[in-house]
Amino acid sequence: MTLAVFFGCTFIAFGPALSLFLFTIARDPLRIIILIAGAFFWLVSLLLSSLIWFIAVKASDPRDEALQRGLLIFGVMFSVLLQEAFRFLYYKLLRKAIEGLVALSEDGCSPISIQQMAYVAGVGFGLMSGAFSMINLLADALGPGTVGIHGDSQLYFLTSAFMTMVLIFLHTFWGILFFHGCENQRWWEIAAVVLMHLAVSGSTFWNPLYVGSLVPSYLLMAVVGRDVGRWIPAAPVGGRGPASLQLVPVRPGEGFWGLPPGDHRPLQGPEGDFQAGTGPDAVLTRWGY
């Protein structure tokens, strides 16, 4: 039974993210590098926030329960702010990397767009966050023991797996939205990412009332995923074609390419027309991932 719980929770938490990695990242070495670097930036933010929290706990009175709970809340909020600060630093680093790639390119185009970098960086943040959230729980899930034998919730491992899955997706969406805000100087989008991250992390204090954290998190994921898909313009899949190609942003009531439904006009790029669905360089998606 413990083995079934282990594999079930593992596939719930990391199955969708693994699919994203295999189908959209694994075949491109540059994307793998960006993914690993994003995970490293998240790790550094965790290290610094853990160090601050450890010092604060050691310097306080361990018998004061109210103070210890306050320090825990402070640690969570500080960790969120530090993660977003490192997300911004990673954006600045990737911006410099694009300039270097353009300078080295023969045609003056980057092999990867900033939208694709935002997506891959978000997946990197999410995967590392999910790994640290679940690794100890999965080790305990192998047993020996029985969940809830002393009257606690028997859904602990299952709800933790679903929470990890939604956090991975949210980090992916937050990465896209955060980079989009930085690119277009829409600071309210950056502020929205920080506030959403604080809200989701703060909702976990409702546990073991898991409905108080899971339901709002999944509703937020649905809303943010819809808005990210509407706001972010399209780009060539897999980095093929001119990196500067931009499509009309999709608006309500318009077709998949930002054109009225049924309108199949060719898409104009700097090197000619691209007709959706004709040729490898014309295969386009809304996000370009």
C-alpha positions in Angstrom: 0.0 0.0 0.0 2.8 2.4 0.8 4.4 1.8 -2.5 1.1 2.6 -4.3 0.9 5.8 -2.3 4.5 6.7 -3.2 4.0 6.2 -7.0 0.6 7.7 -7.0 1.6 10.9 -5.3 4.8 11.1 -7.4 2.9 11.0 -10.7 0.2 13.4 -9.5 2.8 16.0 -8.3 5.3 15.7 -11.2 3.5 13.9 -14.0 2.2 17.0 -15.8 5.5 18.8 -15.3 7.4 15.8 -16.6 5.2 15.9 -19.7 6.0 19.6 -20.3 9.7 18.9 -19.9 9.7 15.9 -22.3 7.6 17.5 -25.1 8.7 21.2 -24.9 12.2 21.4 -23.3 14.2 18.1 -23.4 15.0 18.2 -27.1 16.6 21.7 -27.0 20.0 21.9 -25.1 19.7 25.6 -24.7 16.3 25.2 -23.0 17.7 22.6 -20.7 20.5 25.0 -19.6 17.9 27.7 -18.9 15.8 25.3 -16.9 18.8 24.2 -14.8 19.9 27.8 -14.2 16.3 28.8 -13.2 16.3 25.9 -10.7 19.6 27.1 -9.4 18.3 30.6 -8.8 15.4 29.3 -6.9 17.8 27.2 -4.8 19.9 30.2 -3.9 16.8 32.1 -2.9 15.7 29.2 -0.6 19.2 29.0 0.9 19.3 32.7 1.8 15.7 32.7 3.2 16.4 29.6 5.2 19.5 31.1 6.7 17.6 34.3 7.7 14.8 32.2 9.3 17.3 29.9 11.1 19.1 32.9 12.6 15.8 34.5 13.7 14.6 31.3 15.4 17.9 30.7 17.2 17.9 34.3 18.5 14.3 34.0 19.8 12.7 32.3 22.8 11.6 28.8 21.7 9.0 28.6 24.5 7.1 31.6 23.1 4.6 29.8 20.8 3.1 33.1 19.5 6.5 34.4 18.6 7.5 31.2 16.9 4.4 31.2 14.8 5.0 34.8 13.9 8.5 33.9 12.8 7.2 31.1 10.7 4.8 33.5 8.9 7.7 36.0 8.5 9.9 33.2 7.1 7.3 32.2 4.5 6.6 35.8 3.4 10.3 36.7 3.2 11.0 33.6 1.2 8.3 34.5 -1.3 9.7 38.0 -1.7 13.2 36.7 -2.1 12.1 34.2 -4.8 10.5 37.0 -6.8 13.7 39.1 -6.4 15.7 36.3 -7.8 13.2 35.8 -10.6 13.9 39.4 -11.5 17.7 38.9 -11.3 17.3 35.9 -13.6 15.3 37.9 -16.1 18.1 40.5 -16.2 20.6 37.7 -16.7 18.6 36.2 -19.6 18.2 39.6 -21.2 22.0 39.9 -21.3 22.2 36.4 -22.6 19.9 37.2 -25.5 22.1 40.2 -26.4 25.1 37.9 -26.5 23.3 35.3 -28.6 22.2 37.9 -31.1 25.8 39.2 -31.3 27.1 35.7 -32.0 24.4 34.8 -34.5 25.1 35.0 -38.2 21.7 36.3 -39.1 21.4 38.7 -36.1 18.6 36.7 -34.5 18.4 35.0 -31.2 17.7 31.2 -31.4 15.2 31.5 -28.5 12.7 34.3 -27.7 12.2 35.9 -24.3 8.7 34.3 -24.2 10.3 30.9 -24.5 12.9 31.8 -21.9 10.1 32.9 -19.5 8.3 29.6 -19.9 11.4 27.5 -19.4 12.6 29.6 -16.4 9.1 29.3 -14.9 9.2 25.5 -15.2 12.6 25.4 -13.6 11.4 27.4 -10.7 8.3 25.2 -10.3 10.2 21.9 -10.6 12.7 22.8 -8.0 10.0 24.2 -5.7 8.0 21.1 -6.1 11.0 18.8 -5.5 11.7 20.5 -2.2 8.0 20.4 -1.2 7.6 16.7 -1.8 10.9 14.9 -1.5 10.6 14.3 2.3 7.0 13.5 2.1 7.6 10.9 -0.6 10.3 9.3 1.5 7.9 9.0 4.4 5.2 7.7 2.0 7.3 4.5 1.5 6.5 3.6 5.1 6.5 1.9 7.5 3.4 3.5 9.0 -0.2 4.3 8.4 -1.5 7.9 7.5 -4.1 9.2 10.0 -3.8 6.4 12.5 -3.8 8.9 15.3 -6.9 10.7 14.0 -5.1 13.0 11.5 -6.3 13.4 7.9 -5.7 10.4 5.7 -5.5 12.7 2.7 -2.2 14.4 3.8 0.0 12.8 1.1 -2.7 13.1 -1.6 -3.4 16.8 -0.9 0.3 17.6 -0.7 0.8 16.0 -4.2 -2.1 18.1 -5.7 -0.7 21.2 -4.0 2.7 20.6 -5.5 1.3 20.1 -8.9 -0.6 23.4 -8.8 2.5 25.3 -7.5 4.5 24.0 -10.4 2.0 25.3 -12.9 1.6 28.6 -11.0 5.4 29.1 -11.1 5.3 28.5 -14.8 2.5 31.0 -15.4 4.1 33.5 -12.9 7.4 33.3 -14.8 5.7 34.1 -18.1 3.6 37.0 -16.6 6.6 38.3 -14.7 8.9 38.4 -17.7 6.1 40.0 -19.8 5.7 42.7 -17.2 9.5 43.4 -17.2 9.6 43.4 -21.0 6.8 45.9 -21.4 7.4 47.8 -18.1 3.9 46.8 -16.8 4.9 46.9 -13.2 1.4 46.1 -12.1 1.9 42.6 -13.6 5.0 42.1 -11.6 3.2 43.3 -8.5 0.3 40.9 -9.3 2.7 38.0 -9.4 4.2 38.9 -6.0 0.7 39.3 -4.5 -0.5 36.0 -5.9 2.6 34.2 -4.7 2.1 35.6 -1.2 -1.6 34.7 -1.2 -1.0 31.1 -2.3 1.8 30.6 0.3 -0.3 32.3 3.0 -3.3 30.0 2.2 -1.3 27.0 3.3 -1.6 28.2 6.9 -5.2 27.0 6.7 -3.9 23.4 6.7 -5.0 20.8 7.7 -8.2 22.5 6.4 -7.0 21.6 2.9 -10.0 23.0 1.1 -8.8 26.5 2.2 -5.6 26.2 0.3 -6.3 23.8 -2.6 -9.5 25.3 -4.0 -8.3 28.9 -4.1 -5.0 27.8 -5.6 -6.6 25.8 -8.5 -9.1 28.6 -9.2 -6.2 31.1 -9.3 -4.2 28.7 -11.7 -7.2 28.6 -14.0 -7.6 32.4 -14.1 -3.9 33.1 -14.5 -3.5 30.4 -17.2 -6.3 31.9 -19.2 -5.0 35.5 -18.9 -1.4 34.5 -19.7 -2.6 32.7 -22.9 -4.5 35.9 -23.9 -1.8 38.4 -23.1 1.3 36.8 -24.4 1.8 37.1 -28.2 2.8 34.1 -30.3 6.3 33.1 -31.3 7.8 30.4 -33.5 7.7 26.9 -32.1 11.1 25.6 -30.9 12.9 28.7 -31.9 12.5 28.0 -35.6 12.0 30.9 -38.0 12.9 34.6 -37.3 13.0 35.3 -33.6 11.6 38.8 -34.1 8.3 37.4 -35.6 5.4 38.8 -33.6 1.7 38.0 -34.1 -1.3 40.1 -33.3 -2.2 39.5 -29.6 -5.3 37.4 -29.2 -8.3 39.4 -28.0 -11.7 38.2 -27.0 -13.8 37.2 -30.0 -10.9 36.7 -32.3 -9.5 33.4 -33.7 -6.5 31.4 -32.5 -4.0 33.6 -34.4 -5.5 36.9 -33.4 -7.5 37.0 -36.6 -11.3 36.7 -37.0 -12.5 33.0 -36.9 -12.1 31.5 -40.4 -9.6 34.1 -41.6 -6.6 32.4 -42.9 -4.5 35.3 -44.2 -0.8 34.7 -44.2 1.2 35.9 -41.2 3.7 38.6 -42.1 7.3 38.2 -40.8 10.5 40.0 -41.6 11.5 37.3 -44.0 8.2 36.9 -45.8 4.8 35.4 -45.3 4.1 32.5 -43.0 0.9 30.6 -43.6 -0.3 28.6 -40.5 0.1 24.9 -41.0 2.4 25.0 -44.1 6.0 24.1 -43.5 8.1 23.6 -40.4 8.8 27.3 -40.0 5.1 28.2 -40.1 4.0 25.9 -37.2 2.9 28.5 -34.7 1.2 28.5 -31.3 -0.1 31.3 -29.1 2.9 31.1 -26.8 5.5 29.5 -29.0 6.4 26.7 -26.7 
